Amino acid sequence: MSDTLSTGAKEQARRTIAAAADQLVELSRMIHDYPELGFEEERASLWCEEALDGAGFEVQSGVCGLPTAFTASAGSGPLTIAICAEYDALPEIGHACGHNLIAASAVGAAMGLARLADDLGVTVRVLGTPSEEGGGGKILMLDRGGFDDVNAALMVHPAPSELDRMPCLAVSHFDVRYTGKAAHASAYPERGVNAADAITLAQVAIGLLRQHSAPHDQVHGIVTYGGAAPNIVPELAVAKFYIRAESLEAMKTWEPRVMKCFEAGAVGTGASLEVLPQGPVYSEFVTDEDMATLYRANAEAIGRVFQSGSDAMTASTDMGNVSLAVPAIHPLLSIDSLPAVNHQAEFAAAAVSPAANRALLDGALAMAWTVIDMASTKSTRTRLCARAHQHS
């Protein structure tokens, strides 16, 4: 595609997204106002599907055996580019990670590309990916063939700062369950085995272990059940924990050391221990540098201002696993939320602010322009077409 045609395509995408601005902002607000937890995003996924259907996409619901996952495709070109939409919320604090904006930006980018897809020689595919917050929806879709014919994937994520990538850690999610023996806490304490003490011992051991951890090695958790009454020795104690490391390879060293701390809780109290995995393990993220360069140039052309990565948040995403399988990017989109940061109630409020609405439209346009550049830059297109993904 010539530079003139590429410029024309970008202008058409800009006009289309601008015309849909009110619809996209309303989609974001509806998802925000009705937060749904992972794998329960019935309304959010339906609203995204309806918007894409109205824009001429061929929509398939309930793909990959997941009721709230979907695909929406336009065009029939040999270069298939997936735009990932997330729409799950967090317990109690709703869309405090801004997934309402991710979904609306993905839909907006796709709208901007729909009528251009065949001219660009691409298939534009929106993948509705449920339960990013711990459930690993993208990993399940990856394992079940949802990315098999995808040449590249991208998405944007709201944050306090603008970055062309998210520093990303591998993470495993699991529940810890200690079982002891109940007894009267005053009359017969010697007959009890205190399961809550087992968690306390494990947490103390983890605290001591942190002194000897490598950079980026992390452990954090919450106790979800610690007993029924103060005068009953707790027979059962349950906690949820995440272990993070710099990569899947680093996790092989770090996770066994943390598990020894949980075993210490059992040994020290006599309680029995069960470790119950909760969802697939998330990997580190491998950014496709060519795609990231194109995205940043397009975002800056729109007026986005990027910050230094030195103070960037370090989190985890199931998009990391996708990035190990196909070329991918995961830029961060500032919504001017500071001092509020992700996973705070104040960030949830910021996710429907005028700055957030502006960010979602900018993110949609930056992604659409990036796809146009990926399709029209010969070296990029050739490389991506040669790397069609077949997951095994």
Secondary structure, 3 states (H helix, E strand, C coil): CCHHHHHHHHHHHHHHHHHCHHHHHHHHHHHHHCCCCCCCCHHHHHHHHHHHHHCCCEEEECHHHCCCCEEEEECCCCEEEEEEECCCCECCCECCCCHHHHHHHHHHHHHHHHCCHHHHCEEEEEEECCCCCCCCHHHHHHHCCCCCCCCEEECCEEECCCECCCCECEEEEEEEEEECECCECCCCHHHCECHHHHHHHHHHHHHHHHHHCCCCCEEEEEEEECCCCCCECCCEEEEEEEEEECCHHHHHHHHHHHHHHHHHHHHHHCCEEEEEECCCCECCCCCCHHHHHHHHHHHHHHCCCCCCHHHCCCECCCHHHHHHHCCEECCEEECCCCCCCCCCHHHHHHCCCHHHHHHHHHHHHHHHHHHHHHHHCHHHHHHHHCCCCCCC
